[in-house]
Amino acid sequence: MMTAVFAYLSLVAVTSCACFIAYGLDKRRAAKGGLRVSERTLHVLAFLGGWPGAWLGQRQFRHKTTKLPFRIVFWVVVVSHVAVVGAVAYAVVGFPKANPGGTPLPKSKG
């Protein structure tokens, strides 16, 4: 279980760094008129776990912060990522089960 959590957090860290760098590169290329990083690439990186780095990159580089359609898709991607991770966590761990037969759980002292 802890291995899966560590693997997921490592994935988020790596993709966040990649996404942060992608936003910086795209901002630099936008200013210089170079080949841009596509919005699809930015959204895919965010969905794969890089959304914290994407959010920080947007703030740090002041990039893609005024384009409303991009921001809407970005937050849909973030919610989708969190929903997928939550669904996988629920499928793996689940919630505690109630006592079979409907008997009440014992009350805790305190």
C-alpha beads as a LAMMPS data file, in Angstrom:
LAMMPS data file: protein, C-alpha beads

110 atoms
109 bonds

1 atom types
1 bond types

-500.0 500.0 xlo xhi
-500.0 500.0 ylo yhi
-500.0 500.0 zlo zhi

Masses

1 110.0

Atoms # bond

1 1 1 0.000 0.000 0.000
2 1 1 2.725 2.475 0.954
3 1 1 4.607 1.556 -2.228
4 1 1 1.600 2.611 -4.310
5 1 1 1.320 5.905 -2.425
6 1 1 5.034 6.566 -2.876
7 1 1 4.814 5.705 -6.585
8 1 1 1.833 8.032 -7.054
9 1 1 3.499 10.909 -5.192
10 1 1 6.677 10.366 -7.217
11 1 1 4.631 10.489 -10.434
12 1 1 2.995 13.732 -9.301
13 1 1 6.377 15.255 -8.424
14 1 1 7.978 14.326 -11.760
15 1 1 5.021 15.360 -13.919
16 1 1 4.612 18.580 -11.917
17 1 1 8.231 19.502 -12.602
18 1 1 7.795 18.664 -16.291
19 1 1 4.592 20.692 -16.467
20 1 1 6.157 23.676 -14.686
21 1 1 9.055 23.623 -17.152
22 1 1 6.630 23.268 -20.101
23 1 1 4.748 26.389 -19.000
24 1 1 8.021 28.294 -18.693
25 1 1 9.167 27.172 -22.139
26 1 1 5.829 28.022 -23.682
27 1 1 5.865 31.486 -22.134
28 1 1 9.412 32.120 -23.377
29 1 1 8.570 30.859 -26.869
30 1 1 5.402 32.957 -26.936
31 1 1 7.420 36.074 -26.157
32 1 1 10.057 35.274 -28.791
33 1 1 7.682 33.997 -31.463
34 1 1 9.053 30.451 -31.399
35 1 1 7.419 27.027 -31.685
36 1 1 4.851 26.785 -28.869
37 1 1 3.956 23.924 -26.540
38 1 1 0.434 22.874 -27.501
39 1 1 -2.428 23.381 -25.067
40 1 1 -3.261 19.697 -25.462
41 1 1 0.231 18.783 -24.210
42 1 1 -0.155 21.099 -21.222
43 1 1 -3.536 19.553 -20.369
44 1 1 -2.309 15.962 -20.793
45 1 1 0.650 16.624 -18.494
46 1 1 -1.720 18.162 -15.961
47 1 1 -4.074 15.175 -16.141
48 1 1 -1.214 12.712 -15.660
49 1 1 -0.506 14.287 -12.290
50 1 1 1.302 17.480 -13.160
51 1 1 -1.542 19.833 -12.281
52 1 1 0.209 21.239 -9.169
53 1 1 3.207 22.191 -11.321
54 1 1 0.887 23.539 -14.007
55 1 1 -0.922 25.720 -11.496
56 1 1 2.383 26.990 -10.095
57 1 1 3.706 27.585 -13.618
58 1 1 0.633 29.603 -14.517
59 1 1 1.191 31.794 -11.468
60 1 1 4.976 32.054 -11.709
61 1 1 5.143 32.847 -15.415
62 1 1 1.773 34.655 -15.614
63 1 1 0.926 32.372 -18.480
64 1 1 -2.501 31.141 -19.627
65 1 1 -4.177 32.986 -16.748
66 1 1 -6.485 35.253 -18.762
67 1 1 -7.643 32.793 -21.421
68 1 1 -10.979 31.647 -19.960
69 1 1 -11.551 28.552 -22.160
70 1 1 -8.077 27.260 -21.253
71 1 1 -8.696 27.855 -17.540
72 1 1 -12.044 26.054 -17.665
73 1 1 -10.502 23.011 -19.344
74 1 1 -7.595 23.135 -16.871
75 1 1 -9.911 22.950 -13.849
76 1 1 -11.987 20.193 -15.495
77 1 1 -8.718 18.286 -15.946
78 1 1 -7.806 18.826 -12.275
79 1 1 -11.215 17.631 -11.050
80 1 1 -11.030 14.645 -13.414
81 1 1 -7.586 13.695 -12.121
82 1 1 -8.712 13.926 -8.492
83 1 1 -11.843 11.881 -9.294
84 1 1 -9.821 9.134 -10.993
85 1 1 -7.327 8.982 -8.125
86 1 1 -10.187 8.919 -5.617
87 1 1 -11.966 6.132 -7.502
88 1 1 -8.795 4.050 -7.686
89 1 1 -8.107 4.620 -3.981
90 1 1 -11.671 3.597 -3.141
91 1 1 -11.391 0.473 -5.304
92 1 1 -8.126 -0.505 -3.642
93 1 1 -8.810 0.464 -0.036
94 1 1 -12.582 0.904 0.201
95 1 1 -14.509 2.115 3.220
96 1 1 -14.823 0.242 6.535
97 1 1 -17.706 -2.197 6.490
98 1 1 -20.553 -2.158 9.022
99 1 1 -21.062 -5.141 11.282
100 1 1 -22.877 -7.984 9.505
101 1 1 -26.396 -8.546 10.829
102 1 1 -26.993 -4.855 11.451
103 1 1 -25.793 -4.840 15.052
104 1 1 -24.606 -1.434 16.173
105 1 1 -20.893 -0.795 16.484
106 1 1 -19.643 -0.439 20.063
107 1 1 -19.416 3.109 21.360
108 1 1 -15.960 4.423 22.085
109 1 1 -15.207 5.627 25.583
110 1 1 -14.256 9.233 25.863

Bonds

1 1 1 2
2 1 2 3
3 1 3 4
4 1 4 5
5 1 5 6
6 1 6 7
7 1 7 8
8 1 8 9
9 1 9 10
10 1 10 11
11 1 11 12
12 1 12 13
13 1 13 14
14 1 14 15
15 1 15 16
16 1 16 17
17 1 17 18
18 1 18 19
19 1 19 20
20 1 20 21
21 1 21 22
22 1 22 23
23 1 23 24
24 1 24 25
25 1 25 26
26 1 26 27
27 1 27 28
28 1 28 29
29 1 29 30
30 1 30 31
31 1 31 32
32 1 32 33
33 1 33 34
34 1 34 35
35 1 35 36
36 1 36 37
37 1 37 38
38 1 38 39
39 1 39 40
40 1 40 41
41 1 41 42
42 1 42 43
43 1 43 44
44 1 44 45
45 1 45 46
46 1 46 47
47 1 47 48
48 1 48 49
49 1 49 50
50 1 50 51
51 1 51 52
52 1 52 53
53 1 53 54
54 1 54 55
55 1 55 56
56 1 56 57
57 1 57 58
58 1 58 59
59 1 59 60
60 1 60 61
61 1 61 62
62 1 62 63
63 1 63 64
64 1 64 65
65 1 65 66
66 1 66 67
67 1 67 68
68 1 68 69
69 1 69 70
70 1 70 71
71 1 71 72
72 1 72 73
73 1 73 74
74 1 74 75
75 1 75 76
76 1 76 77
77 1 77 78
78 1 78 79
79 1 79 80
80 1 80 81
81 1 81 82
82 1 82 83
83 1 83 84
84 1 84 85
85 1 85 86
86 1 86 87
87 1 87 88
88 1 88 89
89 1 89 90
90 1 90 91
91 1 91 92
92 1 92 93
93 1 93 94
94 1 94 95
95 1 95 96
96 1 96 97
97 1 97 98
98 1 98 99
99 1 99 100
100 1 100 101
101 1 101 102
102 1 102 103
103 1 103 104
104 1 104 105
105 1 105 106
106 1 106 107
107 1 107 108
108 1 108 109
109 1 109 110
